Amino acid sequence: MLRIEHLSVWYGLTEVLRDVSFAVGKGQIVALLGGNGAGKTTLLKAMSGLLKPKAGGIWLEDKPIAGLHPHDIVVRGMSQVPQGRFVWPTMTVHDNLVLGAITRNDRAGIREDLDKVYAYFPRLKEKTRRAAGSMSGGEQQMLAIGRALMARPKVLLMDEPSHGLSPLMVEEMVATIARLNEEGMTIFLIEQNVGVAAELAGPTFVLANGEIALETTGHQVAHDPAVLRSYLGR
């Protein structure tokens, strides 16, 4: 479904990602773990079209997407839930969601997907006319996920979706991600919360100093003190 091969990304004279390769199979949840500064967000930016790789390639359904404009990557079937949510705070919940479908023009399908998002997140339906910035962090995370789903992605990229959430909201968010996956969504998950990766992910990669340092599973990495200490600073 999604392949990264020998990807290198530079900021000026600094190589931030070096020869990164991995694959995400259709219907999988694949996690990428790593400490601060490991290169996780840089990788996501390259996958989303916000950064152009210096070398290597990215393929979605066997079609190259490296270097495409972010809009074109969304059209191809990959959307992102960014770290920090980045909802439009003065706009309503409804308008934030509709903007997530900006690459689409099928009005009936958009209405159908709005109903689906509200079924996933009943709290959003209750607050559909509220300004997004007036909601809690957990509710804004629901909105960010819903907005990404409005593009009808084949692959959903999630950048630290548990960041800044209460334990109760993390539990709710994990249940939603698991439900999306059970319904067929392919998910690439970047996390620092090893517990979230352990609960959700099958194949799990650890990024350190811009390179893939380890290929394992979410369950294994969560129960390996040497890995937690060496790569994740735990």
N, C-alpha and C positions, 0 to 999 in steps of 0.2 A: 504493500500500500504506500509506504513512505520509506525512502532510502536516502541516507547521507553517506557519501563516499569521499574519503580523503580530503575533508573540508578544512581549509585554512582561511582565517580571517585576521586582518591586520588593522590596527588603529595607527595610522602614520607609520612610524618605524618599528612599532611594537607588534609582535605576533601574539594575538590573544587566543586563537584556536589553532591547533596544530594537528593536521592529519586525522581528523575526527571521522569515524565511520560507525554506523549502526543502522538498524532497520526496525520499522514498526509494522507488524503484520496486521492485516485487516481484522478488526474486532478485538484487538489487543489493547490493554493499558500498559504502556511502557513508561518507566520512570527514569529520570536523570537526577542524580543527587550530586551534591558538591558543596564545599564551603564557600564563604564569601570570596569573590574575586576569582573563582575557578573558571569562569567563562560561560556560565549557564545562560545568562540573559543575552550575551553576545550571540550565542548559538541560536537562541529563539529569534532574535532580530534578523539573523541571516536567513532563517527558515521562513520568516514572514515577509521578506523583501525589504526590510528597513536597512539592511547592510548588504553590500555586494561582496561575496567571497573573493579572495585573491586566487584560490585554487580549489579544486574539487567540485563536486556536484551534489544537487538535491533533486530527487525525482519523486513525483506524486503520481501514483498509478502509471509508473513507467514513462512519464512525460517530464522532461527537465523543467524546473521552475527557478533555479538559482539565478538571481539577478533580475527577475521579473518585478514589475511594480506591485506593491502590496494589494492594490485593487484587483489585479489580474490573478494573484495567488488566491484571494478569497473566491473569485469566480471559478477558479479551478477546483475549489472544494476544501480549502483549509482556512480556518479562522482561529483567532486567538483570544484568550481571556488574560489580559495583562496583569502583571503584578501591580498592586495598588488600585486596581479596579478601573480608575479613569472614566467614571461615568460623567456625563454632562450635568453638573450639579443644579443648574437653574432650569433645566428642562424636565418635563414630567417623566414618570416611569414609562408611560405609553410611548412618548416621543423618542425616548432613548432606545426602546425596543424596535420601533419602526426604523430608526436610523441604522440599526443592525442589518436591516434588509435592503440597504441602499443599492446593492448590486443587482437587485431583483425587480421585476416589473409585473409579476403574477399576483394581482391583488387578492384573488381568492385564496391562493396558497399562503400569502402573508397573513391573512386573517386566520387561517387554519393554524399556522405556526404560533401566532399570538395566543390562541386558545391553549395550545400545547404548553407554551412557556408558563402560562398562568396555572395550568394543571400541575406542573412541576413545582411552582412556587406560588401557592395561594396568597401569600402575604403581598406579593407584587400586584395581584389583582385587586386586593383590598385598597392598595395605595396607588392605583393606576394614574390618578390625577395629581398626585403629590410630586413636589420637586424632588429629584433624586438626591440632591445634597442634604435634604432634611432627614434622610433615613439613616439607620444604624450601619456600621461597617458590614455586618453580616448581610443585611438586606441589600446593600450596594453590591456585595459579591454575588448574590443571587441575580441581581440585575445585570451584572457584567457577563455572567454565564448565559443568561437568557438572551442578551444582545448578540453574543457570539452564535448562539443556536439559530437566531433569525436569519443567518446567512445560509442555512441548510448545509453545514459543513459535512464532509466525509471524514475529515480528521480535525479533532479539536485540540489545540495547543493550550496548555494551562500553565501559567507562570506563578508558582507558589500560591495556589488558591487558598491555603490555610493561613497565610500570613496575616497577623493582626486580628485573628478571630478568637472568640471565646471557645473553650473546650466544647460547649454545647453546640455552637455554630459549626465547629470543625466536624463534629459527628454528623450533623445534618448535611453538610456539604459533601462529606464522604459518601453518605447514603445516596445523594443525588447523582454523584459521579458514577457510582456502581450501577445505579438504575439506567443511566444513559448508556453505559457500556453493555448492560444486559439487553438493551433494545437495539444494539448493533453499532453504536458509535465507537470509532477508533480514537483513542486518547493518548496524547503524549504529554506527560506530566513532569514538570520541573518542581522539585520540592527541597526544602531543608528539613522538613518534618519527617523523620524516618518512619515514625509510626503510621503516617498517612500512606507512604509508599508501601510499607509492609502490608497494610490492609487492602490496598487496591491493586498494586502492580504485580505483573508477572516478571518479564524481563526487566532488569534494572541495571543501569550503567552509572558508574561513579566517575565524575569529571574532576581532574586535579591538574592545576597549572596548564589549563588549556588542552589537555589530552585525556582520552578515555583510559583511566587507570585500572578499571575493573569491570567485568561483566558478571552479573550475579542475578539474584532475584530479590524482590522486596523483603520477603521473609528472611532470607539468609543474611542480608546486610544488617537487618535490625537485630540479629542475634549473634553478630560477630564483633566482639569488643575490639579486636585489632583493627578492623576496617573502620569502625566508628571513631576510634582514636586517631588513626593514621590519616584518614581522608576527610573526616567530617568534624574533627575537633571535639568529639564527645568524650 
